[in-house]
Amino acid sequence: MRRPLIAGNWKMNTNVAEATNLAQVMLAELDEISGVEKVLCPPFVSLASIKGLIKGMSIELGAQNMYFEDKGAYTGEISPLMLIGLCDLVILGHSERRQYFAETDEIINKKVKKALEFGLKPILCVGESLEDNEAGRTGEIITQQIRAALTGVNSTSQLVIAYEPIWAIGTGRAATGKQANATIGLIRNTVASLWDIETAQAIRILYGGSVTGSNIAEFIAEPEIDGALVGGASLKADDFLRIVSQTAAIKST
Ligand code: PGA
């Protein structure tokens, strides 16, 4: 049985005061929900403050990005050495990083290796554009992204993958549960062919893209979908709590 995981990606929103406020509003209730791995991914500058707030709670922190070198003259970058001790997970290869910061599959592959080397669990994001989706190329694109990101990476159940169709991110136009389930099944098969069936069955694969408290049930009800990477709705305490509690309820049945 895979433990469901819900991660909230706050993206470039909230200053330190706002982030700690947002966390404070939901932490107590979030901590009470069992059976789901709960992860908050605030901006880098708020990780330390929120780490203080979640002490002793069943809540984890994730970073939204990371560089692939340990240290050195890389002005403005954050290394895995700076993240260890501060967070447990790191989002890598988000489509916004690919699109606005020119991250290639090769860069993402280096980042995945580095995160694992330092014991940070990668949340590796993959997803196809609307154009590729409409051209029926989803499977091809996703398979290629997974193969490239995992080149030379040893089999590990620590890896988390998020399938996030680009056309569904921040658009209010989520995929259907069935569509997401089919693509996630394909991702699992790709991992099985690269690594082994046991590991492919053990890793968590999430759906992301316009997930809310109103549609989470449709995704979570699907057998291949192990949780969600939530953007916009993770900035609303009520909505995020609804997503996590519904996940707990549905996956426990
Ligand atoms: P969204 O973002 O939930 O706002 O669509 C998801 C993501 O980018 O991880």
Boltz pocket constraint, residues with backbone or C-beta under 6 A from the ligand:
constraints:
  - pocket:
      binder: B
      contacts: [[A, 9], [A, 164], [A, 168], [A, 169], [A, 170], [A, 171], [A, 172], [A, 208], [A, 209], [A, 210], [A, 211], [A, 229], [A, 230], [A, 231], [A, 232], [A, 233]]
      max_distance: 6.0
